[in-house]
Amino acid sequence: MRKVIGIGETVLDIIFKNDQPMSAVPGGSVFNGIISLGRSGVPATFISETGNDRVGQRIVSFLKDNGVNADKINIYPDSKSPISLAFLNEQNDAEYIFYKDHPRDRLDFDYPDVQANDIVMFGSFYAVNPVIRPQVQGFLDYARNRGAILYYDVNFRSSHKNDVMRITPNLLENFELADIVRGSREDFEALFRKSDAQAVYRSQIAFYTKNFIYTQGAAEVELRGEGSIARQYAVKPTETVSTIGAGDNFNAGFVYGLIKHGITREMIEQGITEQQWDAIIAEAQQFSANVCQSISNSVDQSFADEKKRELEASLKELEAKQ
């Protein structure tokens, strides 16, 4: 089966409601999606770093317990693991405060095995951080040259808005490397002061990649694809417990959909059909809706078990057709 390799930050999310802590869950933007994929039976590896403390030990064991290869996690003996405080408001959206005690950002890892049509997930400030950019870009170049599909989630928080000028060259390189780019309304408002999907696509994305997904919370998902495809997808009303991980799991569902429906990099370059886009986006929305119904950062196990069965059946069907 094809593999998914994620690269990104790890944190311990301490979640508050009415200023009282509710839970403490290992997290991180790409991390949350990788956990969901591991639970759903997708072979997955995560590249990151953490401290040599109880938080770091929990993060590594959490990856392993959910079927994710943690061999590429660097554990630094003189560092404390990052922590974030997530305060849920009345709509169960989160406001974050981050605490990071690493003496300096660094990233040192051996490249994992990457084969054609494996999928690499990357995003957030980790993917544009100038300090670790050489290592991140080196791996992305390697994966692309090996024939992997690169899926980029911009996920640029407004707390980094003062860094926009500094990271723009890295952002544009990511756009150029990626086969598919996803971003939210909040991302592009912080980066470009634009909030219209078509305007963002024309001015910032289309020159680099034709495949663009624009999400805006409970409003429609906008899609722009190769061959002038332009589609909208309504978001079904969902009773939310927490929106933490909603976008991260949209990514996980999308990547799951690529594998489930046998979408290769060649097919992406030639142009995915509208019907294929519909099926993949439907998976993304299912993953996202599920995670909003609990305090967890990733999909629940019963949902994941169902998706695992669907994936196995779909891959058998695809194999029979070959």
KEKE-3310 file (N, C-alpha, C; in steps of 0.2 Angstrom, whole numbers, plus 5000, padded with zeros to 4 digits):
npx = (5004:5002:5011:5010:5019:5022:5028:5031:5027:5027:5016:5010:4993:4984:4968:4955:4939:4928:4938:4943:4953:4951:4956:4971:4980:4991:4997:4998:4999:5001:5003:4991:4983:4990:4989:4976:4976:4984:4976:4966:4971:4981:4997:5009:5022:5030:5039:5048:5052:5056:5056:5066:5057:5043:5032:5037:5040:5027:5021:5029:5025:5011:5011:5016:5006:4995:4998:5008:5024:5037:5051:5058:5057:5066:5073:5078:5090:5092:5081:5064:5048:5037:5022:5004:4991:4974:4960:4943:4930:4912:4907:4915:4927:4945:4956:4974:4988:5005:5019:5036:5051:5063:5080:5085:5078:5079:5083:5086:5087:5087:5082:5066:5060:5054:5043:5036:5021:5018:5013:5016:5014:5013:5015:5009:5018:5030:5033:5038:5047:5062:5074:5074:5073:5082:5083:5070:5066:5075:5071:5058:5061:5068:5058:5049:5057:5057:5045:5034:5018:5015:5007:5001:4997:4993:4990:4993:4995:4988:4996:5008:5009:5018:5029:5028:5034:5047:5045:5040:5047:5050:5037:5032:5040:5035:5022:5026:5032:5022:5009:4996:4987:4981:4971:4965:4952:4956:4970:4974:4970:4978:4990:4990:4980:4968:4952:4944:4941:4943:4950:4962:4966:4969:4979:4989:4991:4988:4998:5008:5003:4989:4979:4969:4962:4951:4946:4933:4928:4912:4906:4905:4916:4929:4934:4948:4954:4965:4963:4953:4943:4931:4923:4910:4907:4895:4895:4890:4879:4885:4885:4896:4909:4922:4932:4945:4958:4950:4953:4965:4961:4953:4963:4968:4958:4957:4969:4968:4957:4963:4971:4962:4954:4963:4971:4984:5001:5003:4990:4985:4993:4988:4975:4962:4946:4930:4921:4930:4936:4925:4922:4934:4934:4923:4927:4936:4928:4920:4930:4934:4921:4919:4929:4926:4916:4921:4932:4944:4959:4960:4952:4939:4940:4930:4925:4937:4940:4929:4933:4945:4940:4933:4944:4952:4943:4941:4954:4956:4947:4952:4964:4960:4955:4966)
npy = (4994:5012:5025:5037:5052:5063:5079:5090:5101:5095:5096:5098:5099:5108:5109:5121:5126:5138:5144:5133:5118:5105:5094:5086:5084:5076:5085:5095:5103:5095:5083:5079:5075:5065:5056:5052:5046:5035:5028:5025:5015:5018:5016:5026:5038:5050:5065:5074:5084:5083:5086:5079:5073:5070:5074:5073:5060:5055:5059:5052:5039:5040:5041:5029:5020:5023:5017:5024:5027:5031:5033:5043:5054:5066:5067:5079:5080:5091:5100:5106:5100:5107:5116:5120:5131:5130:5139:5137:5146:5152:5147:5136:5137:5139:5149:5152:5150:5148:5139:5138:5130:5127:5128:5132:5132:5117:5104:5087:5073:5057:5053:5046:5031:5034:5032:5032:5040:5039:5050:5066:5076:5092:5108:5123:5135:5129:5124:5135:5141:5150:5145:5131:5129:5124:5110:5106:5110:5102:5089:5089:5092:5080:5070:5074:5072:5059:5055:5057:5063:5079:5087:5102:5112:5128:5135:5147:5156:5171:5175:5175:5186:5196:5191:5189:5195:5190:5176:5174:5171:5157:5152:5154:5145:5133:5133:5131:5118:5110:5098:5100:5113:5118:5130:5142:5154:5163:5161:5167:5180:5184:5183:5189:5199:5196:5189:5182:5168:5166:5177:5175:5163:5167:5177:5173:5158:5151:5152:5144:5131:5122:5116:5119:5121:5130:5134:5139:5138:5136:5139:5137:5125:5130:5125:5124:5117:5108:5111:5121:5118:5122:5122:5121:5116:5113:5114:5103:5106:5104:5098:5105:5100:5104:5114:5112:5104:5103:5108:5101:5088:5088:5088:5076:5067:5071:5066:5053:5050:5052:5040:5030:5031:5028:5039:5045:5053:5056:5056:5067:5077:5077:5080:5079:5072:5079:5071:5063:5073:5076:5065:5064:5076:5074:5063:5071:5080:5072:5067:5079:5083:5073:5074:5086:5083:5079:5081:5077:5078:5071:5059:5048:5031:5022:5027:5028:5014:5010:5017:5011:4998:5002:5007:4995:4987:4995:4996:4983:4981:4991:4984:4973:4978:4981)
npz = (5000:4997:5005:5018:5022:5035:5039:5052:5066:5084:5098:5115:5117:5128:5133:5135:5142:5147:5154:5161:5162:5151:5144:5139:5125:5113:5099:5085:5069:5056:5062:5069:5058:5053:5063:5062:5050:5052:5061:5053:5045:5035:5030:5038:5042:5053:5053:5064:5079:5097:5114:5128:5138:5149:5141:5128:5128:5129:5117:5107:5110:5108:5094:5090:5096:5088:5076:5068:5061:5071:5070:5064:5073:5081:5097:5108:5120:5128:5128:5132:5128:5117:5121:5120:5124:5122:5120:5121:5113:5114:5102:5101:5094:5094:5103:5103:5114:5113:5120:5120:5122:5116:5114:5102:5085:5076:5065:5061:5052:5045:5028:5026:5018:5002:4989:4972:4970:4984:4997:5003:5017:5022:5031:5039:5050:5052:5039:5033:5041:5042:5049:5049:5036:5026:5028:5028:5015:5007:5010:5004:4991:4988:4990:4980:4968:4969:4965:4973:4979:4983:4996:5002:5016:5019:5032:5040:5054:5061:5071:5067:5058:5057:5052:5038:5027:5029:5027:5015:5002:5005:5006:4993:4986:4992:4986:4973:4974:4978:4973:4976:4984:5000:5008:5021:5023:5033:5033:5021:5022:5032:5026:5013:5013:5007:5004:4995:4986:4972:4969:4977:4971:4957:4959:4967:4967:4955:4946:4951:4955:4949:4956:4969:4985:4995:5010:5022:5036:5042:5030:5011:5003:4992:4976:4965:4950:4939:4921:4921:4931:4942:4957:4970:4987:4999:5016:5028:5042:5058:5074:5085:5096:5098:5087:5085:5075:5064:5051:5050:5049:5038:5029:5031:5028:5014:5009:5012:5003:4991:4991:4993:4981:4971:4966:4956:4955:4941:4936:4943:4937:4924:4926:4937:4937:4938:4945:4952:4960:4968:4975:4983:4990:4997:5006:5014:5020:5028:5037:5043:5049:5058:5068:5074:5083:5095:5109:5105:5094:5083:5072:5078:5085:5081:5069:5062:5061:5052:5041:5038:5034:5023:5015:5013:5005:4994:4989:4985:4975:4966:4963:4957:4945:4938)
capx = (5000:5006:5013:5010:5025:5021:5033:5028:5028:5023:5015:5004:4987:4980:4962:4951:4933:4926:4945:4945:4956:4946:4960:4978:4981:4996:4994:5002:4995:5001:5003:4984:4980:4994:4986:4969:4977:4987:4970:4962:4974:4986:5004:5011:5028:5030:5046:5048:5057:5053:5061:5067:5053:5037:5028:5040:5039:5020:5020:5031:5021:5005:5011:5016:5000:4990:5000:5012:5031:5040:5058:5061:5056:5072:5072:5084:5090:5092:5075:5058:5043:5032:5015:5000:4985:4969:4954:4937:4925:4906:4906:4920:4933:4950:4962:4980:4994:5010:5025:5041:5057:5069:5086:5085:5075:5084:5080:5091:5084:5088:5076:5063:5059:5049:5042:5032:5014:5017:5010:5020:5010:5017:5012:5010:5024:5035:5035:5041:5052:5069:5079:5075:5071:5086:5081:5063:5066:5079:5067:5053:5064:5070:5052:5046:5061:5056:5038:5028:5013:5016:5000:5003:4992:4996:4989:4997:4991:4989:5001:5015:5008:5024:5034:5025:5039:5053:5044:5037:5051:5049:5030:5031:5043:5031:5017:5029:5033:5016:5004:4989:4988:4975:4972:4959:4951:4961:4977:4975:4969:4984:4996:4989:4974:4963:4947:4940:4944:4945:4956:4968:4969:4972:4984:4994:4991:4988:5005:5012:4999:4982:4975:4969:4956:4950:4941:4931:4924:4906:4904:4907:4923:4930:4939:4950:4958:4968:4957:4948:4938:4929:4917:4909:4905:4892:4897:4884:4879:4888:4885:4903:4912:4928:4934:4953:4959:4945:4957:4970:4958:4951:4969:4969:4952:4958:4974:4964:4953:4968:4974:4956:4952:4969:4974:4992:5003:5002:4983:4984:4996:4984:4969:4957:4939:4925:4918:4935:4936:4919:4923:4940:4932:4918:4931:4939:4923:4918:4935:4933:4915:4920:4934:4922:4911:4924:4938:4951:4962:4960:4945:4938:4942:4925:4925:4943:4939:4925:4937:4950:4937:4932:4950:4954:4939:4942:4961:4955:4943:4957:4969:4956:4954:4973)
capy = (5000:5018:5027:5045:5054:5070:5083:5096:5101:5092:5100:5095:5104:5108:5112:5125:5128:5142:5145:5127:5113:5099:5088:5087:5079:5077:5088:5098:5103:5089:5077:5077:5072:5058:5051:5050:5041:5029:5025:5022:5009:5020:5017:5033:5040:5057:5068:5080:5084:5084:5086:5072:5074:5066:5076:5070:5052:5053:5061:5047:5033:5041:5040:5022:5017:5024:5014:5029:5026:5037:5032:5050:5059:5068:5069:5083:5079:5098:5104:5104:5099:5113:5116:5125:5132:5131:5141:5137:5151:5149:5143:5130:5138:5140:5154:5148:5153:5143:5140:5134:5131:5124:5133:5135:5127:5113:5098:5083:5067:5053:5053:5039:5028:5037:5029:5035:5040:5040:5056:5070:5081:5097:5114:5128:5139:5124:5123:5141:5143:5151:5142:5124:5128:5120:5103:5105:5110:5096:5083:5090:5091:5073:5067:5076:5069:5051:5054:5058:5068:5084:5091:5108:5116:5134:5135:5152:5159:5178:5177:5176:5191:5201:5187:5188:5197:5186:5169:5174:5167:5150:5151:5153:5139:5128:5133:5128:5111:5106:5096:5102:5118:5120:5136:5144:5161:5166:5161:5172:5187:5186:5183:5194:5203:5194:5184:5180:5162:5167:5182:5172:5159:5170:5182:5170:5151:5148:5152:5139:5125:5123:5113:5123:5121:5135:5132:5145:5136:5133:5141:5132:5124:5131:5121:5126:5112:5108:5110:5126:5116:5127:5119:5123:5111:5115:5111:5101:5108:5099:5100:5104:5100:5108:5114:5110:5099:5102:5108:5096:5081:5089:5086:5068:5064:5072:5061:5046:5049:5050:5033:5026:5031:5027:5044:5045:5060:5057:5058:5074:5082:5077:5083:5075:5073:5082:5066:5061:5078:5076:5059:5065:5081:5070:5060:5076:5083:5067:5067:5085:5083:5068:5077:5092:5080:5077:5085:5074:5082:5066:5055:5043:5025:5018:5030:5025:5007:5010:5020:5006:4993:5005:5007:4988:4985:4999:4994:4976:4983:4994:4979:4968:4981:4982)
capz = (5000:4997:5012:5019:5026:5037:5042:5055:5073:5089:5104:5119:5117:5134:5130:5141:5141:5152:5158:5165:5158:5149:5142:5136:5119:5109:5093:5080:5063:5052:5067:5070:5052:5052:5068:5059:5044:5055:5064:5047:5041:5030:5032:5039:5045:5055:5054:5069:5085:5103:5120:5131:5144:5149:5135:5122:5128:5127:5110:5103:5111:5105:5087:5089:5098:5083:5070:5065:5062:5075:5070:5062:5078:5085:5104:5110:5128:5132:5127:5134:5123:5116:5124:5118:5128:5117:5124:5117:5114:5114:5096:5101:5091:5099:5103:5106:5117:5113:5124:5117:5126:5113:5114:5095:5081:5072:5062:5059:5051:5039:5024:5026:5011:4998:4982:4967:4972:4991:4998:5008:5020:5025:5031:5045:5050:5051:5032:5030:5046:5039:5053:5047:5029:5021:5029:5025:5007:5005:5010:4999:4984:4987:4989:4973:4963:4969:4962:4978:4978:4989:4998:5006:5019:5021:5039:5042:5059:5062:5076:5063:5053:5057:5048:5032:5022:5030:5025:5008:4997:5007:5005:4986:4985:4994:4981:4967:4975:4979:4968:4979:4990:5003:5013:5024:5022:5038:5030:5015:5025:5036:5021:5007:5015:5002:5007:4990:4984:4965:4969:4979:4966:4951:4960:4971:4967:4949:4943:4954:4954:4947:4961:4975:4989:4999:5015:5026:5041:5040:5023:5006:5001:4985:4973:4958:4948:4932:4916:4923:4935:4948:4961:4977:4991:5005:5023:5032:5049:5063:5082:5087:5103:5097:5080:5085:5071:5059:5045:5049:5047:5031:5025:5032:5023:5007:5007:5012:4997:4985:4991:4992:4974:4967:4962:4956:4953:4934:4936:4945:4932:4918:4928:4940:4934:4943:4949:4957:4965:4972:4980:4987:4995:5002:5012:5018:5024:5033:5042:5047:5053:5064:5073:5077:5087:5101:5111:5102:5088:5077:5071:5084:5083:5077:5062:5058:5059:5046:5035:5037:5030:5016:5011:5011:5000:4988:4986:4982:4969:4961:4961:4952:4938:4935)
cpx = (5004:5006:5011:5016:5023:5027:5030:5030:5024:5022:5010:4999:4984:4974:4957:4944:4931:4932:4946:4948:4952:4950:4967:4979:4987:4994:5000:4998:4995:5001:4995:4981:4984:4991:4980:4971:4980:4981:4966:4965:4979:4993:5007:5018:5027:5037:5045:5053:5053:5058:5061:5064:5047:5032:5030:5039:5032:5018:5023:5027:5014:5005:5011:5010:4995:4993:5005:5019:5034:5048:5061:5059:5063:5070:5079:5084:5090:5086:5069:5053:5039:5025:5011:4994:4980:4962:4948:4932:4918:4904:4911:4925:4938:4954:4968:4985:5000:5016:5030:5048:5063:5074:5086:5081:5080:5080:5085:5088:5087:5082:5073:5062:5053:5048:5037:5025:5013:5015:5014:5015:5014:5013:5013:5017:5030:5038:5038:5046:5059:5074:5080:5073:5075:5084:5075:5063:5070:5075:5061:5055:5066:5063:5049:5050:5060:5049:5033:5024:5014:5009:5002:4997:4995:4996:4994:4993:4993:4994:5008:5014:5014:5030:5033:5031:5045:5052:5041:5041:5050:5041:5029:5034:5039:5025:5020:5030:5027:5012:4997:4990:4981:4976:4965:4958:4956:4968:4978:4974:4975:4990:4995:4983:4969:4958:4942:4944:4947:4951:4962:4971:4972:4978:4990:4995:4992:4994:5009:5009:4992:4977:4975:4962:4956:4944:4939:4926:4918:4903:4907:4914:4924:4935:4941:4955:4960:4962:4952:4942:4937:4922:4917:4906:4902:4895:4891:4884:4881:4887:4892:4904:4918:4930:4942:4954:4954:4949:4962:4967:4954:4957:4969:4964:4954:4964:4972:4961:4958:4970:4968:4954:4957:4971:4981:4994:5002:4995:4982:4987:4992:4977:4964:4950:4935:4922:4923:4936:4931:4920:4929:4937:4927:4921:4934:4934:4920:4923:4934:4927:4916:4924:4930:4918:4914:4929:4944:4953:4962:4953:4945:4939:4937:4924:4931:4943:4934:4929:4942:4946:4935:4938:4952:4950:4940:4949:4960:4952:4948:4962:4966:4956:4961:4975)
cpy = (5006:5021:5035:5047:5062:5073:5089:5096:5097:5096:5096:5100:5103:5112:5115:5126:5132:5143:5139:5122:5107:5093:5090:5082:5081:5080:5091:5098:5097:5083:5075:5073:5065:5053:5048:5045:5035:5025:5021:5017:5011:5020:5024:5033:5048:5059:5074:5080:5085:5084:5079:5073:5070:5068:5073:5063:5051:5054:5055:5040:5034:5039:5032:5018:5018:5022:5019:5027:5032:5037:5039:5055:5060:5070:5072:5082:5086:5102:5101:5104:5105:5111:5121:5125:5134:5133:5141:5142:5148:5145:5137:5131:5140:5146:5151:5153:5147:5145:5135:5135:5128:5130:5136:5129:5123:5107:5093:5076:5063:5053:5046:5037:5031:5034:5033:5034:5040:5048:5060:5075:5086:5104:5118:5132:5135:5123:5129:5144:5144:5147:5135:5123:5124:5113:5101:5104:5104:5090:5083:5089:5083:5069:5068:5072:5061:5050:5054:5063:5073:5088:5096:5111:5122:5135:5141:5156:5167:5180:5178:5181:5195:5197:5186:5189:5192:5179:5169:5170:5159:5148:5150:5147:5133:5127:5130:5121:5107:5104:5099:5107:5119:5126:5138:5152:5165:5166:5166:5179:5189:5187:5189:5199:5202:5189:5181:5174:5163:5172:5179:5167:5162:5174:5178:5162:5149:5147:5146:5132:5126:5120:5116:5122:5126:5134:5138:5143:5133:5135:5136:5131:5126:5127:5124:5120:5112:5107:5115:5123:5121:5124:5122:5117:5114:5111:5109:5103:5103:5102:5099:5104:5105:5108:5113:5104:5098:5103:5103:5089:5082:5086:5079:5065:5065:5067:5054:5045:5048:5043:5028:5025:5030:5033:5045:5052:5061:5059:5065:5079:5082:5080:5078:5077:5076:5077:5063:5066:5078:5070:5060:5070:5078:5067:5066:5079:5078:5067:5073:5085:5079:5071:5083:5089:5078:5082:5083:5079:5077:5063:5050:5036:5021:5021:5028:5018:5006:5012:5014:5000:4995:5005:5000:4986:4989:4997:4987:4977:4986:4989:4974:4971:4981:4976)
cpz = (5000:5004:5012:5024:5028:5040:5045:5063:5078:5095:5108:5119:5124:5132:5136:5138:5148:5157:5162:5160:5157:5147:5140:5131:5115:5102:5089:5073:5058:5056:5068:5064:5051:5057:5065:5054:5047:5058:5059:5043:5036:5033:5033:5043:5047:5056:5059:5074:5091:5108:5124:5138:5144:5143:5129:5122:5126:5120:5105:5104:5108:5098:5086:5091:5092:5076:5065:5066:5065:5074:5068:5067:5082:5092:5106:5118:5132:5131:5130:5128:5123:5119:5121:5122:5122:5121:5119:5118:5114:5108:5096:5096:5096:5097:5106:5109:5116:5117:5121:5120:5123:5113:5107:5091:5077:5070:5059:5058:5045:5035:5025:5018:5008:4991:4978:4970:4980:4992:5004:5010:5023:5026:5038:5045:5050:5044:5029:5035:5043:5042:5050:5040:5025:5022:5027:5018:5004:5005:5005:4992:4983:4986:4982:4968:4963:4967:4967:4976:4984:4990:5004:5009:5022:5029:5042:5047:5059:5067:5073:5058:5052:5053:5041:5027:5023:5027:5018:5003:4999:5005:4997:4983:4986:4989:4975:4968:4975:4973:4970:4985:4993:5008:5015:5022:5027:5036:5026:5017:5029:5031:5016:5008:5009:5005:5001:4987:4977:4965:4971:4974:4960:4953:4964:4970:4960:4945:4945:4953:4952:4952:4968:4979:4994:5004:5020:5031:5039:5033:5018:5005:4994:4982:4966:4956:4941:4927:4918:4927:4941:4951:4968:4981:4998:5011:5027:5039:5053:5070:5084:5094:5103:5090:5079:5080:5065:5052:5044:5047:5041:5027:5025:5027:5016:5005:5007:5006:4991:4985:4989:4985:4969:4963:4962:4954:4946:4933:4938:4940:4926:4919:4931:4938:4940:4948:4954:4962:4970:4977:4985:4992:5000:5008:5016:5022:5030:5039:5047:5051:5059:5070:5077:5083:5094:5103:5108:5096:5082:5077:5076:5081:5079:5070:5058:5056:5053:5040:5033:5032:5023:5012:5009:5005:4993:4985:4983:4975:4964:4959:4956:4945:4935:4931)
residu = (MET:ARG:LYS:VAL:ILE:GLY:ILE:GLY:GLU:THR:VAL:LEU:ASP:ILE:ILE:PHE:LYS:ASN:ASP:GLN:PRO:MET:SER:ALA:VAL:PRO:GLY:GLY:SER:VAL:PHE:ASN:GLY:ILE:ILE:SER:LEU:GLY:ARG:SER:GLY:VAL:PRO:ALA:THR:PHE:ILE:SER:GLU:THR:GLY:ASN:ASP:ARG:VAL:GLY:GLN:ARG:ILE:VAL:SER:PHE:LEU:LYS:ASP:ASN:GLY:VAL:ASN:ALA:ASP:LYS:ILE:ASN:ILE:TYR:PRO:ASP:SER:LYS:SER:PRO:ILE:SER:LEU:ALA:PHE:LEU:ASN:GLU:GLN:ASN:ASP:ALA:GLU:TYR:ILE:PHE:TYR:LYS:ASP:HIS:PRO:ARG:ASP:ARG:LEU:ASP:PHE:ASP:TYR:PRO:ASP:VAL:GLN:ALA:ASN:ASP:ILE:VAL:MET:PHE:GLY:SER:PHE:TYR:ALA:VAL:ASN:PRO:VAL:ILE:ARG:PRO:GLN:VAL:GLN:GLY:PHE:LEU:ASP:TYR:ALA:ARG:ASN:ARG:GLY:ALA:ILE:LEU:TYR:TYR:ASP:VAL:ASN:PHE:ARG:SER:SER:HIS:LYS:ASN:ASP:VAL:MET:ARG:ILE:THR:PRO:ASN:LEU:LEU:GLU:ASN:PHE:GLU:LEU:ALA:ASP:ILE:VAL:ARG:GLY:SER:ARG:GLU:ASP:PHE:GLU:ALA:LEU:PHE:ARG:LYS:SER:ASP:ALA:GLN:ALA:VAL:TYR:ARG:SER:GLN:ILE:ALA:PHE:TYR:THR:LYS:ASN:PHE:ILE:TYR:THR:GLN:GLY:ALA:ALA:GLU:VAL:GLU:LEU:ARG:GLY:GLU:GLY:SER:ILE:ALA:ARG:GLN:TYR:ALA:VAL:LYS:PRO:THR:GLU:THR:VAL:SER:THR:ILE:GLY:ALA:GLY:ASP:ASN:PHE:ASN:ALA:GLY:PHE:VAL:TYR:GLY:LEU:ILE:LYS:HIS:GLY:ILE:THR:ARG:GLU:MET:ILE:GLU:GLN:GLY:ILE:THR:GLU:GLN:GLN:TRP:ASP:ALA:ILE:ILE:ALA:GLU:ALA:GLN:GLN:PHE:SER:ALA:ASN:VAL:CYS:GLN:SER:ILE:SER:ASN:SER:VAL:ASP:GLN:SER:PHE:ALA:ASP:GLU:LYS:LYS:ARG:GLU:LEU:GLU:ALA:SER:LEU:LYS:GLU:LEU:GLU:ALA:LYS:GLN)
# end
